[in-house]
Amino acid sequence: MNTMNENSMITRDDVVAQPAIALRDQAQKTKPACIEVSWAKHQDEVRAAQKLRFDVFAGEMGARLNTSIAGHDVDLFDNYCEHLLVRDQATQQVIGTYRVLTPAQAKRVGSTYSDTEFDLTRLRALRERMVELGRSCVHPEHRHGGVIMALWGALAEFMTRNQLDTMIGCASIPMLHNGVVSGDVAASIWRQLQATHLAPIEYHVRPRLPLPVEQLDDTLAVEAPALIKGYLRLGAKVLGAPAWDPDFNTADLPMLMRIADLPSRYRKHFLGA
């Protein structure tokens, strides 16, 4: 079992690590000069990401987190993941994060987080070159395009450097809308995306705890969250109906994005190709 203690350095034998300065050079076109991107190498850096996650998910979204460290969002997958960080250059505060579970590490932990929410049987042929993205969040004072573009630029570079071609993840839709907890917004977004961005049937997955969309009002004129719209612009597809995550108070859409499907303008922007 691959575990870390408070002073350990994160090491992975299945990915190639790069220092922060190299990633800053790679992502220079995708971010303002006041932020920098790096991969966590020490436990204290992972803790900073987990603190941001807790503040956003529990403090802002009202998630009920079963965590082993007060004030931090910690789960069993964290020790197996790479943690991507965006920092405010002036204060060195972590203001954005993703975690990335590689194929080799998914084998070690036994599954992906998405496996806990969906039956991913139909994706088995993709797993050897498939990473899972998760726990993405940005500090509320820094929610501008630069932070997310910096994260995506580093992720694209990571994928190509490690010869990986597929990304999956659970994209969350908050259940709280206009002060009321309801699944109507998620059902409406699912109806829209089912018509426009559904993956081919051979990649469809099934939620383990389905959101009861047939019992909800799916006719609301609402837009998908900005992050989901961003994924769709990058060529992502929805793999099926949403799952309900009662702990995070969200409806989660299973999404898949392949490097080969990146539109040419984003391919050039992120990869220079």
C-alpha positions in Angstrom: 0.0 0.0 0.0 1.4 3.4 -1.0 1.0 5.8 1.9 2.5 9.0 3.0 3.4 10.5 6.3 3.6 14.1 7.3 7.2 14.5 6.1 7.2 12.2 3.1 7.7 13.2 -0.5 5.2 12.1 -3.1 6.8 9.8 -5.6 5.3 8.0 -8.5 7.0 5.3 -10.6 4.4 5.6 -13.4 4.6 9.4 -14.2 7.3 11.8 -15.0 7.5 14.7 -12.5 8.6 18.2 -13.6 9.5 21.2 -11.5 7.2 24.1 -11.2 9.3 26.4 -13.4 9.0 24.0 -16.3 5.2 24.0 -16.0 5.2 27.7 -15.7 7.1 27.9 -19.0 4.7 25.4 -20.6 1.6 27.2 -19.5 2.8 30.8 -20.0 0.2 31.6 -22.6 -2.6 30.2 -20.4 -2.4 32.2 -17.3 -1.7 35.7 -15.9 1.8 36.5 -14.6 0.5 36.6 -10.9 -0.1 32.9 -10.6 2.1 29.8 -10.9 1.4 26.1 -11.5 3.2 23.1 -9.9 2.7 19.5 -8.9 2.7 18.8 -5.2 5.9 17.1 -4.1 5.5 17.1 -0.3 2.7 16.3 2.1 2.4 19.9 3.3 1.6 20.9 -0.3 -1.1 18.2 -0.5 -2.5 19.5 2.8 -2.8 23.0 1.4 -4.9 21.6 -1.5 -7.0 19.6 0.9 -7.6 22.7 3.0 -8.8 24.6 -0.1 -11.0 21.7 -1.0 -12.6 21.7 2.5 -13.2 25.4 2.4 -15.0 25.2 -0.9 -16.8 21.9 -0.6 -17.8 22.1 3.1 -17.7 25.8 3.8 -19.2 27.0 0.6 -21.3 24.1 -0.8 -22.3 22.5 2.5 -20.8 19.1 1.8 -20.7 16.6 4.7 -17.2 15.4 4.6 -16.0 12.3 6.4 -12.4 13.4 6.9 -9.6 12.2 9.1 -8.1 15.7 9.5 -10.2 18.6 10.8 -10.6 21.4 8.2 -9.2 19.3 5.4 -11.0 17.3 2.7 -9.1 13.9 2.9 -10.2 10.6 1.4 -8.5 7.2 0.6 -7.7 8.2 -3.0 -5.5 11.2 -2.1 -2.4 9.2 -1.2 -2.5 7.6 -4.7 -3.1 10.8 -6.7 -0.9 13.5 -8.2 -2.1 16.9 -6.9 -1.9 19.9 -9.3 -1.7 23.3 -7.6 -2.2 26.9 -8.7 -0.7 29.5 -6.3 -0.9 33.2 -5.9 2.6 34.2 -6.7 2.7 37.0 -4.2 1.4 35.0 -1.2 2.1 31.4 -2.3 -1.5 30.6 -1.2 -3.0 27.6 -3.1 -5.9 29.1 -5.0 -6.8 26.2 -7.3 -6.3 22.5 -7.5 -7.0 19.2 -9.3 -6.1 15.7 -8.3 -5.1 13.2 -11.0 -5.3 9.4 -10.6 -3.1 7.6 -13.1 -3.8 4.2 -14.5 -1.0 2.5 -12.5 -2.2 4.2 -9.3 -5.8 3.3 -10.0 -4.7 -0.4 -10.1 -2.9 0.0 -6.8 -5.9 1.6 -5.0 -8.3 -0.9 -6.7 -10.5 1.6 -8.5 -11.1 5.2 -9.4 -13.4 7.5 -7.4 -15.8 7.5 -10.4 -16.1 3.7 -10.0 -17.7 4.3 -6.6 -20.5 6.4 -8.3 -20.8 4.6 -11.7 -20.5 1.2 -13.2 -17.7 1.9 -15.6 -17.6 -1.6 -17.2 -17.9 -0.2 -20.7 -14.7 1.9 -20.3 -12.5 -1.1 -19.5 -10.7 -1.0 -22.9 -9.7 2.6 -22.2 -8.2 2.2 -18.7 -4.6 1.6 -19.6 -4.3 5.2 -20.9 -7.1 6.8 -18.9 -6.6 9.2 -15.9 -9.3 10.4 -13.5 -9.6 14.1 -12.8 -11.3 15.0 -9.5 -11.7 17.4 -6.6 -11.3 20.4 -8.8 -11.9 23.8 -7.1 -10.8 27.4 -7.2 -10.7 29.9 -4.4 -13.8 32.2 -4.6 -11.7 35.3 -5.0 -9.8 33.9 -8.0 -12.5 32.5 -10.2 -11.4 34.0 -13.4 -10.4 32.2 -16.6 -6.7 32.4 -15.9 -6.7 29.9 -13.1 -8.7 27.2 -14.8 -6.8 27.7 -18.1 -3.5 27.3 -16.2 -4.8 24.1 -14.6 -5.9 22.7 -18.0 -2.7 23.7 -19.7 -0.7 21.7 -17.1 -3.0 18.8 -17.4 -2.7 18.7 -21.2 1.1 18.7 -20.9 1.0 16.0 -18.2 -1.2 13.8 -20.5 1.0 14.1 -23.5 4.3 13.7 -21.6 3.1 10.5 -20.0 1.5 9.1 -23.2 -2.0 9.1 -21.7 -5.0 10.0 -23.9 -8.3 9.8 -22.0 -9.6 11.7 -19.0 -12.7 10.9 -17.0 -14.4 12.4 -14.0 -17.6 13.3 -12.2 -18.7 16.9 -13.0 -20.8 18.2 -10.2 -24.1 20.2 -10.4 -25.1 21.8 -7.1 -28.5 20.7 -5.8 -29.0 24.0 -4.1 -30.7 26.5 -6.5 -32.3 29.8 -5.5 -32.1 28.7 -1.8 -33.9 25.4 -2.4 -32.4 22.0 -2.5 -33.8 20.4 -5.7 -32.6 18.1 -8.5 -34.7 20.0 -11.1 -31.6 22.0 -12.3 -29.5 18.8 -12.7 -32.4 17.0 -14.5 -32.8 20.0 -16.9 -29.1 20.1 -17.6 -29.0 16.4 -18.2 -31.9 16.7 -20.7 -30.1 19.4 -22.6 -26.7 17.6 -22.7 -28.3 14.2 -23.5 -29.5 15.8 -26.8 -26.3 17.6 -27.7 -23.2 16.0 -26.0 -23.9 12.3 -25.3 -21.1 9.9 -25.9 -21.5 6.9 -28.2 -23.5 4.1 -26.6 -20.4 1.8 -26.3 -19.1 4.3 -23.6 -22.3 4.7 -21.6 -22.1 4.1 -17.9 -24.7 3.6 -15.2 -25.0 5.5 -11.9 -25.0 3.4 -8.8 -27.3 5.9 -7.0 -29.2 7.5 -9.8 -30.7 10.9 -9.5 -34.4 10.2 -10.0 -34.6 12.4 -13.1 -38.0 11.0 -14.2 -39.5 12.4 -11.0 -38.1 15.9 -11.5 -38.9 18.9 -13.6 -36.4 18.8 -16.5 -37.8 21.8 -18.4 -36.0 24.6 -16.6 -34.2 27.1 -18.8 -30.9 26.8 -17.0 -27.3 26.7 -18.1 -24.7 24.1 -17.1 -22.1 25.2 -14.5 -19.1 27.0 -16.1 -16.7 24.1 -15.5 -19.0 21.7 -17.4 -19.4 24.2 -20.3 -15.6 24.5 -20.4 -15.2 20.7 -20.6 -17.7 20.6 -23.5 -15.8 23.3 -25.4 -12.8 21.1 -25.0 -14.6 18.2 -26.7 -15.8 16.3 -23.7 -18.8 14.0 -23.8 -21.4 13.0 -21.2 -21.4 9.2 -20.5 -24.9 8.9 -19.1 -27.4 10.1 -16.5 -26.3 11.8 -13.3 -25.6 10.1 -10.0 -26.8 11.6 -6.8 -24.0 12.4 -4.2 -25.8 13.1 -0.9 -22.6 13.8 0.9 -21.5 16.6 -1.5 -25.1 17.7 -2.1 -24.6 17.4 -5.8 -25.7 15.6 -8.9 -22.7 14.2 -10.7 -22.4 13.8 -14.5 -20.0 11.2 -15.8 -17.8 12.9 -18.4 -15.0 11.7 -20.7 -12.5 13.8 -22.7 -9.9 12.6 -25.1 -6.8 14.4 -26.2 -7.6 13.4 -29.8 -10.9 15.3 -29.5 -9.4 18.6 -28.5 -10.6 21.2 -31.0 -7.6 22.5 -33.1 -7.6 26.0 -31.4 -7.3 24.4 -27.9 -4.7 21.9 -29.1 -2.6 24.8 -30.4 -3.2 26.8 -27.2 -2.3 24.0 -24.8 0.1 21.8 -26.7 1.5 24.1 -29.4 0.4 21.5 -32.0 
